[in-house]
Amino acid sequence: MPHPRLALYTFGVLKSPLADPTPLTRELHDSGMAIYPEISRHPGYLTRAQPADAGQGTHFDLDWGAWGEFVVPTWYDKGRTAATTAMDATLSLWTDLPSAFDAIYTGLHRQALNRRHDWFERTGRPSHVLWWVPAGATPTWHDGVSRLEHVHTHGTAPHAFTFQRPFTPDGTPADR
């Protein structure tokens, strides 16, 4: 029987729009350009949501194919145009929890996490959520948002959890 895969959704509200030409926003962009290739080579990484077309625009305008329509948590109240979008979101698939944890908390991504408060607002809401998906399934942006909102409202559970309180595919609490 094929093993389930681990989905990881991240979401953060930026202090300034992505289109802001200031050095701080450029640093965020540049760090992302270096982090994605490093993460994609990490053992256990399978894939991440990328637009189905090479079109220009915001996350909201792009065709995400099997990843579904791009949506954001209800608490995001900033812009949705190229000039006003002030958020960053990722959706990825992993083989297992230790691989995802290691990729996120080491290397270039760890360095970026150390600077997250330079770029992102402190919203008091979770910035990531994980859940298990059947082998061959593609999680959607809607799945990620609904599970992130679940963690915020109800806390972690086998349905939606964080790195700090993970669960195994069978729903039992897990060690990282």
SERO-4910 file (N, C-alpha, C, O; in steps of 0.05 Angstrom, whole numbers):
BEGIN
 pado doro    nc1    nc2    nc3   cac1   cac2   cac3    cc1    cc2    cc3    oc1    oc2    oc3
  Met    A     17    -24      0      0      0      0     18     25      0     37     26     16
  Pro    A     12     44    -17     29     69    -18     27     85      7      6     86     20
  His    A     49     97     15     50    113     39     37    140     35     40    152     13
  Pro    A     23    150     55     12    178     52     35    198     51     58    192     59
  Arg    A     29    221     41     48    243     38     41    265     57     17    267     65
  Leu    A     60    281     64     56    303     83     53    329     67     71    336     52
  Ala    A     31    343     72     27    369     60     35    391     80     30    388    104
  Leu    A     47    412     70     55    434     86     46    460     73     53    466     50
  Tyr    A     30    475     87     21    502     78     32    523     97     30    520    121
  Thr    A     43    544     85     53    566    101     40    592     91     33    595     68
  Phe    A     36    610    110     23    636    103     33    657    122     35    653    147
  Gly    A     40    680    111     49    702    127     40    729    114     39    731     90
  Val    A     33    748    131     26    774    122     50    792    124     63    795    145
  Leu    A     57    804    101     81    820     99     76    848    110     53    858    110
  Lys    A     97    861    119     96    888    129     91    908    106     79    929    110
  Ser    A    101    901     83     97    918     59     90    901     35     97    877     35
  Pro    A     78    913     15     71    897     -9     95    885    -23    117    896    -21
  Leu    A     91    863    -36    112    850    -51    124    869    -72    148    866    -79
  Ala    A    108    887    -83    118    906   -103    134    929    -92    145    945   -107
  Asp    A    136    931    -66    151    953    -53    180    951    -62    193    930    -58
  Pro    A    192    972    -73    219    971    -83    241    975    -61    264    977    -68
  Thr    A    234    975    -36    254    980    -15    273    957    -12    266    934    -20
  Pro    A    297    962     -2    317    940      2    306    917     18    313    894     13
  Leu    A    291    922     39    281    901     56    263    881     40    266    857     43
  Thr    A    245    892     24    228    875      8    245    860    -13    239    836    -19
  Arg    A    265    872    -25    282    859    -44    297    836    -30    301    815    -43
  Glu    A    306    840     -5    320    819     10    302    795     13    311    772      9
  Leu    A    276    799     19    257    777     21    255    762     -5    257    737     -6
  His    A    252    777    -27    250    764    -53    275    748    -60    273    725    -69
  Asp    A    298    760    -56    323    747    -62    328    722    -45    338    702    -55
  Ser    A    320    723    -19    323    700     -3    306    677    -12    314    654    -13
  Gly    A    281    683    -21    264    663    -32    275    650    -57    272    626    -61
  Met    A    287    667    -74    299    656    -99    322    637    -93    327    619   -109
  Ala    A    335    640    -70    357    621    -63    346    597    -48    356    575    -50
  Ile    A    325    601    -32    314    580    -15    300    558    -31    305    535    -26
  Tyr    A    284    566    -50    268    546    -65    286    525    -78    280    501    -76
  Pro    A    308    532    -92    325    511   -103    337    493    -82    339    469    -86
  Glu    A    346    505    -59    357    489    -38    337    469    -27    343    445    -23
  Ile    A    313    478    -21    292    461    -11    285    439    -31    281    416    -23
  Ser    A    284    446    -56    276    426    -76    296    403    -79    289    382    -89
  Arg    A    320    407    -70    340    386    -70    341    370    -44    356    351    -42
  His    A    326    378    -25    326    366      2    314    338      1    293    334    -12
  Pro    A    327    318     14    315    291     15    287    293     27    283    306     47
  Gly    A    268    279     15    241    278     25    222    299     12    198    296     14
  Tyr    A    234    318     -2    217    338    -16    206    325    -41    220    310    -56
  Leu    A    180    329    -47    168    318    -70    161    339    -91    170    337   -114
  Thr    A    147    360    -83    139    381   -102    126    404    -86    121    402    -63
  Arg    A    122    426   -100    108    449    -89     89    461   -109     92    456   -133
  Ala    A     70    476   -100     51    489   -117     65    510   -133     79    528   -122
  Gln    A     62    508   -159     73    528   -178     51    533   -199     36    515   -205
  Pro    A     50    557   -209     30    562   -229     32    544   -253     54    537   -262
  Ala    A      9    535   -264      8    518   -287     18    532   -312     27    520   -331
  Asp    A     15    559   -312     25    575   -335     47    593   -325     50    597   -300
  Ala    A     62    604   -342     84    622   -335     74    651   -334     89    670   -338
  Gly    A     48    655   -330     36    681   -331     46    699   -309     56    690   -289
  Gln    A     42    725   -314     49    745   -295     25    752   -278      2    749   -288
  Gly    A     29    762   -255      7    770   -238     12    762   -210     33    752   -202
  Thr    A     -9    766   -193     -7    758   -165    -15    729   -162    -24    717   -181
  His    A    -11    719   -139    -20    692   -133    -49    688   -140    -58    667   -150
  Phe    A    -65    709   -137    -94    708   -141   -101    706   -171   -123    696   -177
  Asp    A    -84    714   -189    -89    715   -217    -80    690   -232    -88    686   -255
  Leu    A    -64    674   -220    -51    652   -234    -67    626   -235    -85    622   -218
  Asp    A    -61    610   -255    -74    583   -257    -56    564   -243    -33    558   -251
  Trp    A    -66    553   -220    -50    535   -204    -55    505   -210    -46    488   -196
  Gly    A    -70    500   -232    -74    472   -240    -87    455   -218   -107    464   -206
  Ala    A    -76    432   -213    -87    413   -193    -86    424   -165   -100    413   -148
  Trp    A    -71    445   -160    -69    456   -133    -94    474   -127    -98    482   -104
  Gly    A   -110    479   -147   -135    493   -143   -133    523   -143   -111    534   -147
  Glu    A   -156    536   -139   -157    565   -138   -142    575   -114   -143    564    -92
  Phe    A   -127    596   -118   -112    608    -96   -131    623    -77   -146    640    -86
  Val    A   -130    616    -52   -146    629    -31   -128    635     -7   -106    624     -5
  Val    A   -137    653     10   -122    661     33   -139    659     58   -164    659     56
  Pro    A   -127    658     82   -143    658    106   -161    683    109   -155    704     98
  Thr    A   -182    680    124   -202    701    127   -189    726    140   -199    748    136
  Trp    A   -168    722    156   -156    745    169   -138    762    151   -130    784    160
  Tyr    A   -132    753    127   -116    769    109   -134    792     98   -153    787     84
  Asp    A   -127    817    105   -143    839     97   -128    860     81   -136    883     80
  Lys    A   -106    852     69    -90    870     53    -97    866     23   -116    851     17
  Gly    A    -82    877      5    -88    878    -23    -87    851    -37    -76    831    -27
  Arg    A    -98    852    -62    -99    828    -79    -90    835   -107    -93    819   -125
  Thr    A    -79    859   -111    -69    867   -137    -39    866   -137    -26    863   -116
  Ala    A    -27    868   -161      3    867   -162     16    889   -145     37    885   -135
  Ala    A      3    912   -143     14    934   -128      9    932    -98     23    945    -82
  Thr    A    -11    916    -90    -19    917    -61    -17    890    -47    -19    890    -22
  Thr    A    -12    868    -60    -10    843    -47     13    843    -27     36    851    -33
  Ala    A      7    836     -2     26    837     20     25    811     36     20    811     60
  Met    A     29    789     22     29    763     36     47    744     21     54    749     -3
  Asp    A     55    723     34     70    702     21     58    675     30     51    672     54
  Ala    A     55    657     12     43    631     18     57    609      2     66    614    -21
  Thr    A     60    586     14     72    563      0     55    538      6     41    537     27
  Leu    A     55    519    -12     42    494     -9     60    473    -21     66    474    -45
  Ser    A     68    453     -5     87    433    -14     80    405     -4     64    402     14
  Leu    A     92    385    -17     88    357     -9    115    345     -2    136    350    -15
  Trp    A    115    328     19    139    316     30    133    286     35    110    278     37
  Thr    A    155    270     36    152    242     41    146    236     71    132    217     77
  Asp    A    157    253     88    154    248    117    159    273    133    170    293    123
  Leu    A    153    271    158    156    294    177    185    301    182    191    325    181
  Pro    A    203    282    188    231    290    193    244    305    170    259    324    174
  Ser    A    238    297    145    249    310    122    240    339    120    256    357    116
  Ala    A    214    343    123    203    370    122    214    387    144    222    410    140
  Phe    A    215    377    168    225    392    191    254    400    186    261    423    191
  Asp    A    270    381    177    298    387    173    302    408    151    319    426    154
  Ala    A    287    407    130    289    427    108    281    455    117    294    474    110
  Ile    A    261    456    134    251    482    143    269    495    164    272    519    165
  Tyr    A    280    478    181    295    489    204    325    487    202    339    488    222
  Thr    A    335    484    177    364    484    172    370    501    147    352    509    133
  Gly    A    395    506    142    404    518    118    393    547    114    389    562    133
  Leu    A    389    554     89    380    581     81    353    587     93    347    610    100
  His    A    335    567     94    308    573    105    310    580    135    296    597    144
  Arg    A    327    566    149    331    573    177    341    602    180    331    617    197
  Gln    A    360    610    163    370    637    164    347    657    158    345    678    171
  Ala    A    329    651    139    307    668    134    287    669    157    276    690    164
  Leu    A    282    646    170    265    645    193    275    664    215    260    677    229
  Asn    A    301    665    218    313    683    238    307    712    232    308    729    251
  Arg    A    301    718    208    295    746    200    266    751    194    258    772    185
  Arg    A    248    732    199    220    734    191    206    758    202    189    769    189
  His    A    214    768    226    200    791    237    209    817    224    197    838    228
  Asp    A    230    816    208    238    839    192    217    843    169    212    865    161
  Trp    A    207    820    159    190    821    135    160    817    141    143    829    128
  Phe    A    154    800    161    126    792    166    115    805    191    129    809    211
  Glu    A     89    811    190     75    821    214     72    799    234     71    775    227
  Arg    A     71    806    259     64    787    280     34    787    283     23    805    296
  Thr    A     21    768    272     -8    768    271    -21    753    295    -45    756    300
  Gly    A     -5    738    310    -17    722    331    -31    697    320    -46    684    335
  Arg    A    -27    691    295    -40    668    282    -18    649    273      5    657    269
  Pro    A    -25    623    270     -5    604    261      5    611    233     -9    622    216
  Ser    A     31    605    228     43    611    202     46    586    185     53    588    161
  His    A     40    563    196     41    539    180     22    518    191     13    519    214
  Val    A     16    498    174      0    475    181      9    452    164     17    455    141
  Leu    A      7    428    176     14    403    162    -10    384    164    -26    386    183
  Trp    A    -12    366    145    -32    345    146    -23    323    126     -8    328    108
  Trp    A    -34    300    131    -27    276    114    -48    274     92    -72    278     96
  Val    A    -37    268     68    -55    264     44    -49    237     32    -26    227     35
  Pro    A    -68    224     20    -63    198      8    -42    200    -14    -40    221    -28
  Ala    A    -27    179    -18     -8    178    -40    -22    184    -66    -44    174    -71
  Gly    A    -11    201    -83    -22    208   -108    -41    232   -107    -49    242   -128
  Ala    A    -49    240    -83    -68    263    -81    -52    289    -81    -29    291    -72
  Thr    A    -65    310    -92    -53    337    -92    -69    354    -73    -93    358    -78
  Pro    A    -57    365    -52    -72    383    -35    -78    409    -50    -64    416    -69
  Thr    A    -98    423    -41   -105    448    -54   -100    471    -35    -96    468    -11
  Trp    A    -99    495    -46    -96    519    -30   -119    521    -10   -115    529     13
  His    A   -143    513    -19   -166    514     -1   -161    495     23   -168    502     46
  Asp    A   -150    471     18   -144    452     40   -125    466     60   -130    464     84
  Gly    A   -104    478     50    -85    491     67    -97    513     85    -92    514    109
  Val    A   -113    530     72   -126    552     87   -145    541    108   -145    550    131
  Ser    A   -162    522    100   -182    511    120   -168    498    143   -177    499    166
  Arg    A   -146    484    138   -131    471    160   -116    491    177   -114    487    201
  Leu    A   -105    512    165    -91    533    181   -112    547    199   -106    552    222
  Glu    A   -135    553    188   -156    565    204   -165    546    226   -172    555    248
  His    A   -165    520    221   -173    500    241   -153    501    264   -161    501    288
  Val    A   -127    501    258   -107    502    279   -110    527    295   -107    527    320
  His    A   -115    550    282   -119    575    297   -143    573    316   -141    582    339
  Thr    A   -165    562    307   -190    562    322   -191    540    343   -200    544    365
  His    A   -181    516    335   -184    492    352   -159    480    362   -159    462    379
  Gly    A   -136    489    353   -111    477    361   -104    453    343   -118    447    324
  Thr    A    -82    440    349    -73    418    332    -89    393    337    -99    388    359
  Ala    A    -91    377    316   -105    351    316    -94    335    293    -80    346    276
  Pro    A   -101    310    291    -91    294    268    -99    306    241    -85    302    221
  His    A   -121    321    241   -131    333    216   -114    357    207   -112    362    183
  Ala    A   -102    371    226    -86    395    220    -68    400    244    -77    404    266
  Phe    A    -41    400    239    -22    402    261      2    419    253      4    428    230
  Thr    A     19    424    272     43    440    268     68    423    273     66    401    283
  Phe    A     91    434    267    116    420    273    119    417    303    131    397    312
  Gln    A    108    435    319    111    434    348     94    412    360    101    401    381
  Arg    A     71    405    348     53    384    358     44    366    335     21    367    327
  Pro    A     62    350    324     56    334    300     41    308    307     40    299    330
  Phe    A     30    296    286     16    271    287     25    253    265     34    262    244
  Thr    A     23    227    270     30    207    250      6    203    231    -15    214    236
  Pro    A     10    189    208    -12    185    190    -36    171    203    -59    175    194
  Asp    A    -31    154    223    -53    140    236    -66    157    258    -85    147    272
  Gly    A    -57    182    262    -70    200    281    -59    200    309    -71    213    327
  Thr    A    -37    186    314    -26    187    340     -5    209    342      8    216    322
  Pro    A     -1    221    366     20    241    368     47    230    360     54    207    365
  Ala    A     63    247    346     88    238    335    111    254    347    108    276    357
  Asp    A    135    242    346    159    256    352    169    267    325    165    255    305
  Arg    A    183    289    326    194    300    302    217    282    295    231    287    274
***
